[in-house]
Amino acid sequence: NAGVTQTPKFQVLKTGQSMTLQCAQDMNHNSMYWYRQDPGMGLRLIYYSASEGTTDKGEVPNGYNVSRLNKREFSLRLESAAPSQTSVYFCASSDMGGRQQPQHFGDGTRLSIL
Amino acid sequence: GIQVEQSPPDLILQEGANSTLRCNFSDSVNNLQWFHQNPWGQLINLFYIPSGTKQNGRLSATTVATERYSLLYISSSQTTDSGVYFCAVLISNFGNEKLTFGTGTRLTIIP
C-alpha cells in the first residue's frame, strides 16, 4: 500500500526555470493538499483541493499553481522558480464525506533553486 | 489566524528518560494531530486526537480542547525517538479541512 507518492524526491533548478511536482494517492481520498516546509519551521499550506475539480489557496500561494488532474493526482507547478521557493514540499491527502480523518503525508520533494 | 505554540523548542534527554511535549492553540479547533518527523524528513502520523487520551505503546497523548492544549508523552525514550515533533490543529470550514502546524519540538535522545 503506497499511500501518498511524490515525484521527484530531489530537484535542483535555476532561477526562472519551471517545473511540476507530482503527487498521487491510492487511498481514494477526496481532499489533497500541498505544503512547504522551510528550515526550522512547521509546514505551511500552499494550496488544497477539497474534491476533484476544485482548488483553493492556502496560506502561501504566491508563485504557485495547482491542478487536480483526477481524484488520485494533484500537481504543483512553479512557473518561474525563485530562490525563495527553495524548500521541502509535502503533499497530503485525507478522507472526507462528513467524516474527519487524519491527513496522510508523502515523503516530500526537496527543491533547491539556484 | 489561529496560533499554535509548542514547547519546549528543544529537548535533549538520555536514553530511557521520559518526556512531555506541549502544544497550545489560540482558538477552538475541530481536531488535532501529532506527527514525528524523523531524521530523513518523513512525517509519521502519531495521533489524531480531538479530546481525551490515546495511547500507542510508549507514546500517549492527551488533548483538553476546552483549555486549548495538548500533551504528548514519551516514556522510556529510545534513540529512534529522535527527531522533530509537530502538533497541527485542524479547522473544518464548509467541508474544507486545513491543518495549521506549530514550529515543533526537536528531541534528541543520547545513548
Interface residues (C-beta under 8 A of the other chain):
Chain A: S31 Y33 G40 M41 G42 L43 R44 L45 Y48 A50 D56 G58 E59 V88 F90 A92 S94 M96 Q100 Q101 P102 Q103 H104 F105 D107 G108 R110
Chain B: G1 V4 N30 N31 Q33 F35 G41 Q42 L43 N45 Y48 P50 F86 A88 L90 S92 G95 N96 E97 K98 L99 T100 F101 G102 T103 G104
